[in-house]
Amino acid sequence: MSPALWWIAVTVPVFLVSVWMGIRTVRSLIRTTRASVVASVPLRERQILSLPGAGDYDLYVEGKALSRDFGGLDFALSDPRGATLPMRRLLLRTQSSSLSRVRLALRSFRVEVAGDVTLSATGIAPGQDPENRIVIARPFRAALVAHVLALVGLSIAAIGSLVGTILSAVFAGGAAPAP
């Protein structure tokens, strides 16, 4: 077997496997994002949310892409006794988008026990989109980073094997002896 044909025999399966693994990684990322959601409620001035367990949570706003409805919002959380739960602003905001909707992480907080919390929102613009939502989710930044790094590596493998296949085919065609 010529070196060019051997190289093609290696690069084509690498390309196919890396594309297949890339698709599986994207599906896994979507599942991870969806599984992290604990509550999704309409944007209102005051509401009670039930949190399933102690631990860290992120507060997201979700609405139409390019919407300015969330510009002046501020949030406060309190436990059933009325004590304020501290919320931290996120320096690196996680954002996920579909064709028409965007979800943006704004705050992070921790609860010590499962149960109900009261979420208050101020700065809601009159006439804001009724489809706007507040989403509470478990943090998934580490999983997001792992998925992105896997996708970058798989993309490099797919592109490299595709280029290797094309170059091998070109050189195999040009390496034929003259009659």
TORKOL-4160 file (C-alpha; in steps of 0.2 Angstrom, whole numbers, padded with zeros to 4 digits, m for minus):
179
<pt num="1" X="0000" Y="0000" Z="0000"/>
<pt num="2" X="0007" Y="0017" Z="m0005"/>
<pt num="3" X="0010" Y="0030" Z="0009"/>
<pt num="4" X="m0004" Y="0041" Z="0002"/>
<pt num="5" X="m0017" Y="0027" Z="0002"/>
<pt num="6" X="m0011" Y="0022" Z="0020"/>
<pt num="7" X="m0013" Y="0040" Z="0025"/>
<pt num="8" X="m0031" Y="0041" Z="0018"/>
<pt num="9" X="m0035" Y="0025" Z="0027"/>
<pt num="10" X="m0031" Y="0033" Z="0043"/>
<pt num="11" X="m0038" Y="0051" Z="0040"/>
<pt num="12" X="m0055" Y="0046" Z="0034"/>
<pt num="13" X="m0060" Y="0036" Z="0050"/>
<pt num="14" X="m0052" Y="0050" Z="0061"/>
<pt num="15" X="m0063" Y="0063" Z="0052"/>
<pt num="16" X="m0079" Y="0052" Z="0054"/>
<pt num="17" X="m0076" Y="0048" Z="0072"/>
<pt num="18" X="m0072" Y="0066" Z="0077"/>
<pt num="19" X="m0088" Y="0072" Z="0068"/>
<pt num="20" X="m0098" Y="0059" Z="0077"/>
<pt num="21" X="m0090" Y="0063" Z="0094"/>
<pt num="22" X="m0093" Y="0082" Z="0090"/>
<pt num="23" X="m0111" Y="0079" Z="0087"/>
<pt num="24" X="m0112" Y="0068" Z="0103"/>
<pt num="25" X="m0103" Y="0082" Z="0113"/>
<pt num="26" X="m0115" Y="0095" Z="0107"/>
<pt num="27" X="m0130" Y="0084" Z="0112"/>
<pt num="28" X="m0122" Y="0081" Z="0129"/>
<pt num="29" X="m0120" Y="0100" Z="0132"/>
<pt num="30" X="m0138" Y="0103" Z="0128"/>
<pt num="31" X="m0143" Y="0090" Z="0140"/>
<pt num="32" X="m0132" Y="0097" Z="0153"/>
<pt num="33" X="m0139" Y="0114" Z="0151"/>
<pt num="34" X="m0157" Y="0108" Z="0152"/>
<pt num="35" X="m0154" Y="0097" Z="0167"/>
<pt num="36" X="m0146" Y="0111" Z="0177"/>
<pt num="37" X="m0163" Y="0121" Z="0177"/>
<pt num="38" X="m0172" Y="0121" Z="0193"/>
<pt num="39" X="m0185" Y="0134" Z="0190"/>
<pt num="40" X="m0191" Y="0144" Z="0176"/>
<pt num="41" X="m0204" Y="0158" Z="0180"/>
<pt num="42" X="m0211" Y="0173" Z="0172"/>
<pt num="43" X="m0203" Y="0190" Z="0176"/>
<pt num="44" X="m0213" Y="0197" Z="0190"/>
<pt num="45" X="m0209" Y="0209" Z="0204"/>
<pt num="46" X="m0211" Y="0196" Z="0218"/>
<pt num="47" X="m0213" Y="0178" Z="0218"/>
<pt num="48" X="m0209" Y="0162" Z="0229"/>
<pt num="49" X="m0198" Y="0149" Z="0222"/>
<pt num="50" X="m0195" Y="0132" Z="0228"/>
<pt num="51" X="m0177" Y="0126" Z="0228"/>
<pt num="52" X="m0174" Y="0107" Z="0229"/>
<pt num="53" X="m0158" Y="0107" Z="0239"/>
<pt num="54" X="m0144" Y="0116" Z="0248"/>
<pt num="55" X="m0130" Y="0123" Z="0237"/>
<pt num="56" X="m0125" Y="0135" Z="0224"/>
<pt num="57" X="m0137" Y="0142" Z="0211"/>
<pt num="58" X="m0137" Y="0155" Z="0197"/>
<pt num="59" X="m0150" Y="0167" Z="0192"/>
<pt num="60" X="m0153" Y="0170" Z="0173"/>
<pt num="61" X="m0164" Y="0181" Z="0163"/>
<pt num="62" X="m0171" Y="0174" Z="0147"/>
<pt num="63" X="m0180" Y="0184" Z="0133"/>
<pt num="64" X="m0179" Y="0188" Z="0115"/>
<pt num="65" X="m0162" Y="0191" Z="0107"/>
<pt num="66" X="m0157" Y="0210" Z="0107"/>
<pt num="67" X="m0171" Y="0214" Z="0120"/>
<pt num="68" X="m0167" Y="0229" Z="0131"/>
<pt num="69" X="m0180" Y="0223" Z="0144"/>
<pt num="70" X="m0167" Y="0218" Z="0157"/>
<pt num="71" X="m0156" Y="0233" Z="0157"/>
<pt num="72" X="m0161" Y="0241" Z="0174"/>
<pt num="73" X="m0166" Y="0225" Z="0183"/>
<pt num="74" X="m0160" Y="0222" Z="0201"/>
<pt num="75" X="m0164" Y="0206" Z="0212"/>
<pt num="76" X="m0166" Y="0202" Z="0230"/>
<pt num="77" X="m0168" Y="0185" Z="0238"/>
<pt num="78" X="m0175" Y="0181" Z="0255"/>
<pt num="79" X="m0178" Y="0165" Z="0265"/>
<pt num="80" X="m0195" Y="0160" Z="0273"/>
<pt num="81" X="m0190" Y="0170" Z="0289"/>
<pt num="82" X="m0187" Y="0186" Z="0279"/>
<pt num="83" X="m0168" Y="0186" Z="0280"/>
<pt num="84" X="m0159" Y="0192" Z="0265"/>
<pt num="85" X="m0149" Y="0180" Z="0255"/>
<pt num="86" X="m0133" Y="0187" Z="0248"/>
<pt num="87" X="m0132" Y="0187" Z="0229"/>
<pt num="88" X="m0116" Y="0190" Z="0220"/>
<pt num="89" X="m0114" Y="0198" Z="0203"/>
<pt num="90" X="m0106" Y="0186" Z="0190"/>
<pt num="91" X="m0090" Y="0193" Z="0182"/>
<pt num="92" X="m0090" Y="0180" Z="0168"/>
<pt num="93" X="m0108" Y="0178" Z="0163"/>
<pt num="94" X="m0114" Y="0162" Z="0155"/>
<pt num="95" X="m0125" Y="0165" Z="0140"/>
<pt num="96" X="m0134" Y="0153" Z="0129"/>
<pt num="97" X="m0144" Y="0157" Z="0114"/>
<pt num="98" X="m0156" Y="0149" Z="0102"/>
<pt num="99" X="m0163" Y="0157" Z="0086"/>
<pt num="100" X="m0175" Y="0168" Z="0095"/>
<pt num="101" X="m0171" Y="0168" Z="0114"/>
<pt num="102" X="m0156" Y="0172" Z="0124"/>
<pt num="103" X="m0152" Y="0166" Z="0142"/>
<pt num="104" X="m0140" Y="0176" Z="0152"/>
<pt num="105" X="m0133" Y="0173" Z="0170"/>
<pt num="106" X="m0133" Y="0188" Z="0181"/>
<pt num="107" X="m0131" Y="0183" Z="0199"/>
<pt num="108" X="m0125" Y="0168" Z="0209"/>
<pt num="109" X="m0131" Y="0164" Z="0227"/>
<pt num="110" X="m0131" Y="0150" Z="0240"/>
<pt num="111" X="m0144" Y="0142" Z="0250"/>
<pt num="112" X="m0141" Y="0132" Z="0266"/>
<pt num="113" X="m0157" Y="0122" Z="0266"/>
<pt num="114" X="m0170" Y="0117" Z="0253"/>
<pt num="115" X="m0186" Y="0126" Z="0253"/>
<pt num="116" X="m0195" Y="0141" Z="0247"/>
<pt num="117" X="m0186" Y="0158" Z="0244"/>
<pt num="118" X="m0194" Y="0174" Z="0239"/>
<pt num="119" X="m0187" Y="0183" Z="0224"/>
<pt num="120" X="m0190" Y="0201" Z="0222"/>
<pt num="121" X="m0186" Y="0210" Z="0205"/>
<pt num="122" X="m0185" Y="0229" Z="0204"/>
<pt num="123" X="m0183" Y="0240" Z="0188"/>
<pt num="124" X="m0195" Y="0230" Z="0177"/>
<pt num="125" X="m0200" Y="0241" Z="0162"/>
<pt num="126" X="m0218" Y="0244" Z="0159"/>
<pt num="127" X="m0223" Y="0235" Z="0143"/>
<pt num="128" X="m0209" Y="0223" Z="0144"/>
<pt num="129" X="m0212" Y="0206" Z="0134"/>
<pt num="130" X="m0223" Y="0194" Z="0144"/>
<pt num="131" X="m0212" Y="0180" Z="0138"/>
<pt num="132" X="m0197" Y="0186" Z="0148"/>
<pt num="133" X="m0192" Y="0173" Z="0161"/>
<pt num="134" X="m0181" Y="0171" Z="0176"/>
<pt num="135" X="m0172" Y="0155" Z="0177"/>
<pt num="136" X="m0164" Y="0147" Z="0192"/>
<pt num="137" X="m0151" Y="0134" Z="0188"/>
<pt num="138" X="m0137" Y="0124" Z="0196"/>
<pt num="139" X="m0120" Y="0131" Z="0190"/>
<pt num="140" X="m0112" Y="0121" Z="0176"/>
<pt num="141" X="m0097" Y="0131" Z="0171"/>
<pt num="142" X="m0085" Y="0117" Z="0174"/>
<pt num="143" X="m0095" Y="0106" Z="0162"/>
<pt num="144" X="m0097" Y="0120" Z="0150"/>
<pt num="145" X="m0078" Y="0122" Z="0149"/>
<pt num="146" X="m0075" Y="0104" Z="0147"/>
<pt num="147" X="m0087" Y="0103" Z="0133"/>
<pt num="148" X="m0080" Y="0118" Z="0124"/>
<pt num="149" X="m0062" Y="0111" Z="0125"/>
<pt num="150" X="m0068" Y="0094" Z="0119"/>
<pt num="151" X="m0077" Y="0103" Z="0104"/>
<pt num="152" X="m0061" Y="0113" Z="0100"/>
<pt num="153" X="m0051" Y="0097" Z="0100"/>
<pt num="154" X="m0063" Y="0087" Z="0090"/>
<pt num="155" X="m0064" Y="0102" Z="0077"/>
<pt num="156" X="m0045" Y="0102" Z="0076"/>
<pt num="157" X="m0045" Y="0083" Z="0073"/>
<pt num="158" X="m0059" Y="0084" Z="0060"/>
<pt num="159" X="m0051" Y="0099" Z="0050"/>
<pt num="160" X="m0034" Y="0091" Z="0051"/>
<pt num="161" X="m0040" Y="0074" Z="0045"/>
<pt num="162" X="m0050" Y="0082" Z="0031"/>
<pt num="163" X="m0035" Y="0092" Z="0026"/>
<pt num="164" X="m0024" Y="0077" Z="0027"/>
<pt num="165" X="m0036" Y="0067" Z="0016"/>
<pt num="166" X="m0037" Y="0080" Z="0003"/>
<pt num="167" X="m0018" Y="0082" Z="0002"/>
<pt num="168" X="m0015" Y="0064" Z="0002"/>
<pt num="169" X="m0028" Y="0062" Z="m0012"/>
<pt num="170" X="m0019" Y="0076" Z="m0022"/>
<pt num="171" X="m0002" Y="0069" Z="m0019"/>
<pt num="172" X="m0008" Y="0051" Z="m0023"/>
<pt num="173" X="m0015" Y="0057" Z="m0040"/>
<pt num="174" X="0001" Y="0067" Z="m0044"/>
<pt num="175" X="0013" Y="0053" Z="m0039"/>
<pt num="176" X="0007" Y="0041" Z="m0053"/>
<pt num="177" X="0021" Y="0036" Z="m0064"/>
<pt num="178" X="0021" Y="0043" Z="m0082"/>
<pt num="179" X="0017" Y="0030" Z="m0096"/>
